[in-house]
Amino acid sequence: MANTAAYFGFQPVGLSTGAAPNFSLTQRRIASGNSTAIYRGDPVMPVVSSANGYITQGAAGTTRVDGMFGGCEYLSVSQKRIVRSIYGPGSDASGDVLAYVIDAPGSRFKVQANGSSMVVTGSTTAWTSGPVGQYAQFAIGTGSTSTGISGAYLSGVGTTVTYPFIVLDMVQDPPGQNGTDPTTNYNFLIVGFNNEILRSNGAGPTGIS
């Protein structure tokens, strides 16, 4: 069955050790004035202009990622209480938002590729012809305010070692399910962090050695 687009962001599926995901979350902060909504499964990145360690929704490029957004809590202006949510709405918060981020360096994620065999740079590899081992770029997509789930996806592969992710496997099971047909686009892929705050090749978070 040909795959179809059904983007869901980056879904944790395991660790490089082979262990099951423990969904360990690190506490980070989103500045109270940040009006960008962040959805569960969105890559997050540092606010470069901030000296306070704030994060924001990720943007495609070679800026390091700080992990995957896993939810948040904040003091709601409208509800006058602490609200726990799987996505940050970018509004209604009094003060900073406490964010939970999956940032273990060995984390593995399932993510859907886009519908094009176009590559980002430096490669002629299409999604359907062996992307494993390639560095990968993402696009943020459109998250759902109904479910709180990310719309992020992989937008292409290349040889730039500072891209945020590296492709580790193609999902092919269970056969016949969406995302498991390796002969069409919109594959489900397994990726790991490449350029991430806690993953270093010895010279900082600039890709694996």
C-alpha positions as CSV (number, residue, x, y, z in Angstrom):
1,M,0.0,0.0,0.0
2,A,1.4,3.4,-1.0
3,N,2.2,5.6,2.0
4,T,0.3,8.8,2.6
5,A,1.1,12.0,4.5
6,A,0.1,11.8,8.2
7,Y,2.8,13.8,10.0
8,F,3.2,13.3,13.8
9,G,6.5,14.8,14.6
10,F,9.3,12.9,16.3
11,Q,7.9,10.0,18.4
12,P,10.4,8.4,20.8
13,V,10.8,4.6,20.2
14,G,14.0,3.6,22.0
15,L,17.6,4.3,22.9
16,S,20.9,3.4,21.2
17,T,21.5,0.8,23.9
18,G,18.5,-1.2,22.7
19,A,16.6,-0.4,25.8
20,A,13.0,0.7,25.7
21,P,12.3,4.4,25.8
22,N,12.0,5.6,29.4
23,F,10.5,8.9,28.4
24,S,12.9,10.7,30.8
25,L,12.2,14.4,30.5
26,T,14.5,17.3,31.3
27,Q,13.0,20.5,32.6
28,R,13.6,23.6,30.5
29,R,12.0,27.0,30.2
30,I,10.1,29.0,27.6
31,A,10.1,32.7,28.0
32,S,6.8,34.2,29.1
33,G,6.8,36.5,26.0
34,N,7.3,33.7,23.5
35,S,4.1,33.6,21.4
36,T,5.1,30.6,19.3
37,A,3.1,27.4,19.9
38,I,5.2,24.3,20.5
39,Y,3.7,20.9,19.9
40,R,4.5,17.4,21.4
41,G,7.2,15.9,19.1
42,D,8.5,19.3,17.8
43,P,12.3,19.7,17.9
44,V,13.2,22.6,20.1
45,M,16.3,24.8,20.0
46,P,18.0,27.4,22.1
47,V,17.0,31.1,22.0
48,V,20.4,32.3,20.8
49,S,19.9,35.9,22.1
50,S,19.1,34.6,25.6
51,A,21.6,34.1,28.3
52,N,18.9,32.3,30.4
53,G,18.8,29.0,28.7
54,Y,15.3,29.5,27.1
55,I,14.1,27.3,24.3
56,T,11.8,27.8,21.4
57,Q,10.3,25.8,18.6
58,G,13.0,24.5,16.3
59,A,13.7,25.8,12.8
60,A,15.4,24.0,9.9
61,G,19.1,24.8,9.6
62,T,22.3,23.8,11.3
63,T,21.5,25.4,14.7
64,R,21.8,22.7,17.3
65,V,18.6,21.1,18.7
66,D,18.1,20.8,22.4
67,G,15.7,17.8,22.2
68,M,12.1,17.1,21.5
69,F,9.2,18.8,23.2
70,G,7.2,16.5,25.5
71,G,4.8,18.8,27.2
72,C,4.7,21.7,29.6
73,E,3.0,23.4,32.6
74,Y,2.2,27.0,33.3
75,L,0.1,29.3,35.3
76,S,-2.9,30.1,33.2
77,V,-4.1,33.7,33.1
78,S,-7.6,32.7,32.0
79,Q,-8.0,29.7,34.4
80,K,-6.2,31.1,37.4
81,R,-4.5,27.7,38.0
82,I,-1.5,25.6,36.9
83,V,-2.3,23.9,33.6
84,R,-0.5,20.9,32.4
85,S,-0.6,20.4,28.6
86,I,1.1,18.3,25.9
87,Y,1.6,21.4,23.9
88,G,2.5,25.0,24.6
89,P,-0.2,27.3,23.1
90,G,2.1,30.4,23.0
91,S,-0.4,32.4,25.1
92,D,-2.3,32.5,28.4
93,A,0.9,32.0,30.5
94,S,1.7,34.2,33.5
95,G,5.5,34.1,33.8
96,D,7.8,31.5,32.1
97,V,6.5,28.2,30.9
98,L,8.1,25.0,32.4
99,A,8.8,22.7,29.4
100,Y,9.7,19.0,29.4
101,V,12.2,17.9,26.8
102,I,13.5,14.5,25.6
103,D,17.2,15.2,25.2
104,A,19.0,11.9,26.0
105,P,21.8,11.8,23.4
106,G,21.1,8.2,22.4
107,S,17.3,8.7,21.9
108,R,15.7,7.2,18.8
109,F,12.6,8.6,17.1
110,K,10.1,7.5,14.5
111,V,9.3,10.3,12.0
112,Q,7.7,10.5,8.6
113,A,9.5,11.7,5.5
114,N,8.0,14.2,3.1
115,G,6.5,13.3,-0.2
116,S,9.4,14.3,-2.4
117,S,12.6,12.6,-3.4
118,M,14.3,16.0,-3.5
119,V,17.4,16.1,-1.3
120,V,18.6,19.1,0.8
121,T,22.2,19.2,-0.4
122,G,25.2,17.1,-1.3
123,S,23.5,13.9,-2.1
124,T,21.4,12.1,-4.7
125,T,19.8,9.7,-2.3
126,A,16.0,9.6,-2.3
127,W,13.8,8.4,0.5
128,T,13.1,5.3,-1.4
129,S,16.6,4.4,-2.3
130,G,18.7,4.0,0.8
131,P,18.6,7.1,3.1
132,V,20.0,5.1,6.0
133,G,23.3,6.7,7.1
134,Q,22.5,10.1,5.6
135,Y,22.3,13.2,7.6
136,A,18.7,14.6,7.7
137,Q,17.0,18.0,7.8
138,F,13.5,18.6,9.1
139,A,10.6,21.0,8.6
140,I,8.4,22.1,11.4
141,G,5.0,21.5,9.7
142,T,1.7,22.4,11.3
143,G,0.8,21.1,14.7
144,S,-2.7,20.3,15.9
145,T,-4.4,22.4,18.5
146,S,-7.0,19.6,18.9
147,T,-4.5,16.8,19.7
148,G,-1.4,18.8,20.7
149,I,0.6,16.6,18.3
150,S,3.4,18.0,16.2
151,G,3.3,18.2,12.4
152,A,7.1,18.1,12.0
153,Y,8.6,15.8,9.4
154,L,11.9,15.1,7.6
155,S,12.4,17.3,4.6
156,G,15.5,15.7,3.0
157,V,18.9,14.2,3.5
158,G,22.4,15.3,2.7
159,T,26.1,15.1,3.7
160,T,26.2,18.3,5.9
161,V,27.4,17.0,9.2
162,T,25.7,19.7,11.2
163,Y,22.2,18.7,10.2
164,P,20.1,17.8,13.3
165,F,19.5,14.1,12.6
166,I,20.9,11.0,11.1
167,V,18.8,8.3,9.5
168,L,19.2,4.9,11.2
169,D,16.5,2.7,9.7
170,M,13.4,2.5,7.5
171,V,10.2,1.2,9.2
172,Q,8.7,-1.7,7.2
173,D,6.6,-3.4,9.9
174,P,3.7,-4.2,10.1
175,P,3.5,-4.7,6.3
176,G,0.5,-2.9,4.7
177,Q,0.3,-0.1,7.3
178,N,0.9,3.5,6.4
179,G,4.5,4.5,6.4
180,T,5.9,1.0,5.9
181,D,6.1,0.8,2.1
182,P,9.8,1.4,1.3
183,T,9.0,1.8,-2.4
184,T,7.0,5.0,-2.1
185,N,7.5,8.4,-0.4
186,Y,6.2,9.3,3.0
187,N,8.2,6.5,4.6
188,F,8.4,6.2,8.4
189,L,12.1,6.4,9.4
190,I,14.0,5.9,12.6
191,V,16.4,8.7,13.3
192,G,18.8,9.7,16.0
193,F,20.2,13.0,17.2
194,N,23.2,14.3,15.3
195,N,23.6,18.0,16.1
196,E,22.2,18.1,19.6
197,I,23.3,20.0,22.8
198,L,24.4,16.8,24.7
199,R,25.8,14.9,21.7
200,S,29.4,15.9,20.9
201,N,32.1,14.7,18.6
202,G,34.7,16.3,20.9
203,A,34.5,19.8,19.4
204,G,31.0,20.7,20.6
205,P,27.6,19.8,19.1
206,T,28.6,19.9,15.5
207,G,27.6,16.4,14.3
208,I,28.9,12.9,15.0
209,S,32.6,12.2,14.3
